[in-house]
Amino acid sequence: MFPMMPAILRNFFSKRATRRYPPMTREPFAEVRGELKNEGSVCTLCGVCAVKCPSQCIVVDKKNATWQWDPFACVYCGVCVDSCKTGSLRQEPLYRKAATGREIVSVKIVLKEQTK
């Protein structure tokens, strides 16, 4: 115990190494992969993002023309964004806010063939 005493006293009287969250937030790091967004007007419901997703958090329903994303299952790797052929997926450079309950992000897609 005596060899550890200088480190214990130094840590006890120095300033905190951590910060309180969420009152003290900071700017995200450069090129951070944050919250996933889907541009519904560009998406073609091809389903490549759902197939390539390693955590299987994306569900594409072609029959009902919906795209769903489970942010609690997502690992924010960016594979879906890289594999999107139309460029409708992007990751915002911000982290998601703390949530009190589980939610699923759902986007209704209007295909160009339906609008004609």
QUIVENBEL-V116844 format. One record per backbone hydrogen bond with DSSP energy under -0.5 kcal/mol. NH is the residue of the N-H (numbers start at 0). CO is the residue of the C=O. E is the energy in kcal/mol with one decimal. If there is no record, write none. Layout:
BEGIN
nh:NH co:CO e:E
nh:NH co:CO e:E
END
This chain:
BEGIN
nh:3 co:0 e:-0.7
nh:4 co:0 e:-0.7
nh:4 co:1 e:-0.7
nh:7 co:3 e:-2.2
nh:8 co:4 e:-2.5
nh:9 co:5 e:-2.3
nh:10 co:6 e:-2.3
nh:11 co:7 e:-2.0
nh:12 co:8 e:-1.8
nh:13 co:9 e:-0.9
nh:23 co:19 e:-1.4
nh:24 co:22 e:-0.7
nh:31 co:28 e:-1.1
nh:33 co:31 e:-0.9
nh:33 co:91 e:-1.1
nh:34 co:93 e:-2.0
nh:36 co:89 e:-3.0
nh:38 co:87 e:-2.5
nh:39 co:37 e:-1.0
nh:41 co:38 e:-1.4
nh:42 co:38 e:-1.7
nh:50 co:46 e:-1.7
nh:51 co:47 e:-2.5
nh:52 co:48 e:-1.3
nh:55 co:52 e:-0.7
nh:58 co:67 e:-2.5
nh:60 co:58 e:-0.6
nh:60 co:65 e:-2.8
nh:61 co:59 e:-0.7
nh:64 co:60 e:-0.7
nh:65 co:60 e:-2.0
nh:66 co:106 e:-2.3
nh:67 co:58 e:-2.9
nh:68 co:104 e:-2.8
nh:69 co:56 e:-2.2
nh:70 co:68 e:-0.8
nh:72 co:69 e:-1.1
nh:73 co:69 e:-1.1
nh:81 co:77 e:-2.0
nh:82 co:78 e:-1.9
nh:83 co:79 e:-0.9
nh:89 co:36 e:-2.2
nh:91 co:34 e:-3.1
nh:91 co:89 e:-0.5
nh:93 co:91 e:-0.5
nh:104 co:68 e:-2.7
nh:105 co:103 e:-0.6
nh:106 co:66 e:-2.8
nh:108 co:64 e:-2.8
nh:108 co:106 e:-0.5
nh:110 co:108 e:-0.7
nh:113 co:110 e:-0.6
nh:114 co:110 e:-1.0
nh:115 co:111 e:-0.7
END
